[in-house]
């Protein structure tokens, strides 16, 4: 029966299948950018340039290509990128956007369009602002510097929530933490949330163990405090329909549910967070929130940005399905995997359905079995994620991100079924 279930998966309509542009045209939204071309220069572009050398053939690159070219990545970040990224990379190069000054009108129009496409696609409230920074880790720094003056409260159950607290404490020494179990939710009735904390910090989707906070918890937290709430949505933003107004700061990196290469992060900020930043008044750092905001209000950045990453993000945001459809599809796929795994001899790390993640699924086993499954998967062309933190040696993780197709999931299930019946 399990094998039949697996076969049925590949027959479903894939709501997350990419929508390609024609090979020679960019989207309407980016038409002004992708039709901008730097004038050809025969010396700069020709093979006789004094700076041009034949491409070297490095053996380690060849080795990487031979082993990874057809590997399907279920690693929970960096993970599989959307296939249309290959075409968008070419579009970016040909458009000239990669060589444009980041204070130019062309760049500012591209940044404006990317923000517009992101807010529309992810249904971000109109009065929430969007900034692009280098990583989710930089968001920890920005929050600590610009929104916390005395103390913060961190509710966490895994490695990334704990690291956020530890990093914050290096900048603002008043960071306090409350740890809860992976099959539990924090007991809000037992917490003194309003005892002077500037920011309440929670992890929406804990990548290390495959847990997630339901929207009902965030709503209950919002009802109990007027303090700022900051949310790490690194492995759920662009994969889940987020309750934006239940928190004041949301952030994520793009190498997970956004289906893009690493090197860019999205920070979403409420009007209340902006007011708090103005109250704190931090302007001491290159990435202070107020300085960042002043630049983004002009559709500029406070430092030389990852222009390629911003361009690719805009193109992807314009072509993906509505976030409500993506979220529903990922939930359906996750539910099927959570049913399939125990039916075929695999133990899911998180036993409580109410706190299981839809985008990262953790499977626990002894070290020998974990090593064997990962090794056999790699031979079959499937890259599973290592365990992390306390579960490093006793689990493997499966990404269920939007760029991963139903066909990919079907292959994974066939593989897991086959080795469980050896």
NORNOR-V802832 format. One record per backbone hydrogen bond with DSSP energy under -1.0 kcal/mol. NH is the residue of the N-H (numbers start at 1). CO is the residue of the C=O. If there is no record, write none. Layout:
nh = (NH & NH)
co = (CO & CO)
This chain:
nh = (5 & 6 & 7 & 8 & 9 & 11 & 12 & 15 & 17 & 25 & 31 & 34 & 35 & 36 & 45 & 46 & 49 & 52 & 62 & 63 & 64 & 65 & 66 & 67 & 68 & 69 & 71 & 72 & 74 & 77 & 79 & 82 & 85 & 86 & 88 & 89 & 90 & 91 & 92 & 93 & 94 & 95 & 99 & 100 & 104 & 108 & 109 & 110 & 111 & 112 & 113 & 114 & 115 & 116 & 117 & 118 & 119 & 120 & 121 & 122 & 124 & 128 & 129 & 131 & 133 & 139 & 140 & 141 & 142 & 143 & 144 & 145 & 146 & 147 & 153 & 154 & 155 & 156 & 162 & 163 & 164 & 165 & 166 & 167 & 168 & 169 & 171 & 172 & 176 & 178 & 180 & 184 & 188 & 190 & 191 & 193 & 195 & 196 & 198 & 200 & 201 & 202 & 204 & 205 & 206 & 209 & 210 & 211 & 212 & 213 & 218 & 219 & 220 & 221 & 222 & 223 & 228 & 230 & 231 & 232 & 233 & 236 & 237 & 239 & 240 & 244 & 246 & 247 & 248 & 249 & 250 & 251 & 252 & 254 & 259 & 260 & 265 & 266 & 267 & 268 & 269 & 270 & 274 & 275 & 276 & 277 & 278 & 279 & 280 & 281 & 288 & 292 & 293 & 294 & 295 & 296 & 297 & 298 & 299 & 300 & 307 & 310 & 311 & 312 & 313 & 314 & 315 & 316 & 317 & 318 & 319 & 320 & 323 & 326 & 327 & 328 & 329 & 330 & 331 & 332 & 333 & 334 & 335 & 336 & 337 & 338 & 339 & 340 & 341 & 343 & 344 & 345 & 346 & 349 & 355 & 356 & 357 & 361 & 363 & 364 & 365 & 370 & 371 & 372 & 373 & 374 & 375 & 376 & 377 & 378 & 379 & 380 & 381 & 382 & 383 & 385 & 391 & 392 & 396 & 397 & 398 & 399 & 400 & 404 & 409 & 410 & 411 & 412 & 413 & 414 & 415 & 416 & 417 & 418 & 419 & 420)
co = (1 & 2 & 3 & 4 & 5 & 8 & 9 & 13 & 14 & 22 & 28 & 30 & 31 & 33 & 41 & 42 & 46 & 49 & 58 & 59 & 60 & 61 & 62 & 63 & 64 & 65 & 68 & 381 & 383 & 75 & 255 & 259 & 82 & 83 & 84 & 85 & 86 & 87 & 88 & 89 & 90 & 91 & 96 & 97 & 101 & 104 & 105 & 106 & 107 & 108 & 109 & 110 & 111 & 112 & 113 & 114 & 115 & 116 & 117 & 118 & 119 & 125 & 269 & 267 & 265 & 135 & 136 & 137 & 138 & 139 & 140 & 141 & 142 & 143 & 199 & 176 & 201 & 178 & 158 & 159 & 160 & 161 & 162 & 163 & 164 & 165 & 168 & 168 & 152 & 154 & 156 & 181 & 186 & 187 & 188 & 191 & 192 & 194 & 151 & 228 & 153 & 230 & 232 & 232 & 211 & 206 & 206 & 206 & 355 & 204 & 214 & 215 & 216 & 217 & 218 & 219 & 198 & 200 & 249 & 202 & 251 & 233 & 233 & 236 & 236 & 242 & 243 & 244 & 229 & 229 & 268 & 231 & 266 & 264 & 256 & 254 & 133 & 252 & 131 & 250 & 129 & 248 & 270 & 271 & 272 & 273 & 274 & 275 & 276 & 277 & 285 & 288 & 289 & 290 & 291 & 292 & 293 & 295 & 296 & 295 & 305 & 306 & 307 & 308 & 309 & 310 & 311 & 312 & 313 & 314 & 316 & 316 & 121 & 322 & 323 & 324 & 325 & 326 & 327 & 328 & 329 & 330 & 331 & 332 & 333 & 334 & 335 & 336 & 337 & 339 & 341 & 342 & 341 & 362 & 352 & 353 & 210 & 398 & 396 & 347 & 394 & 366 & 367 & 368 & 369 & 370 & 371 & 372 & 373 & 374 & 375 & 376 & 378 & 377 & 72 & 397 & 388 & 389 & 363 & 385 & 361 & 74 & 359 & 401 & 405 & 406 & 407 & 408 & 409 & 410 & 411 & 412 & 413 & 414 & 415 & 416)
